[in-house]
Amino acid sequence: MTTRLHLTRPLDGWFGDYPVRLVDVTTTGGLIEHDDAIPVGARALLRFFWRKQEIEITAETSRHIEGESAIHFVEKSEQLERLI
């Protein structure tokens, strides 16, 4: 079962060297907004803070539409699963 963080506003974070805003985060992936073009298939460390804890998880972009990219996690994060 996929569950998600309950975001009331986008979270600031980083996808590799790209500054991003997380719009949606689940246990398997999410949706990020970004100003710089991030290529489909790019793999990087996604970093963000949730409830004063830093989350780091490797992710890959799977599609891109006008400043938004869908990402999926290429590893499991027990820390993220606990927080959700």
C-alpha positions, -999 to 999 in steps of 0.1 A, spaced: 0 0 0 13 34 -10 9 62 16 19 98 14 31 127 35 3 152 42 17 184 28 -1 216 34 24 235 12 54 225 -10 86 215 8 119 231 -3 145 205 -11 173 195 -35 175 169 -63 212 166 -67 223 201 -74 189 213 -85 167 233 -60 132 218 -60 99 221 -43 82 188 -33 45 189 -41 37 153 -33 57 125 -16 47 89 -12 66 58 0 75 51 -37 81 85 -52 66 119 -57 62 151 -77 87 180 -77 85 215 -91 117 231 -104 129 261 -123 158 245 -141 153 217 -167 159 183 -152 162 156 -178 140 125 -177 159 95 -164 182 117 -142 192 100 -110 202 119 -79 200 122 -41 167 139 -31 171 158 2 145 176 22 134 182 57 101 169 72 92 175 109 128 187 116 143 155 102 165 155 71 154 129 46 178 116 19 168 91 -7 180 83 -42 154 91 -68 150 91 -106 129 113 -128 103 94 -148 85 121 -167 85 159 -171 57 184 -178 64 222 -178 84 227 -146 72 195 -128 88 161 -128 75 128 -114 101 109 -95 103 74 -82 126 62 -54 152 36 -64 157 25 -28 135 21 2 138 45 31 128 31 65 131 67 79 106 80 53 82 51 59 83 57 96 75 94 91 45 87 68 
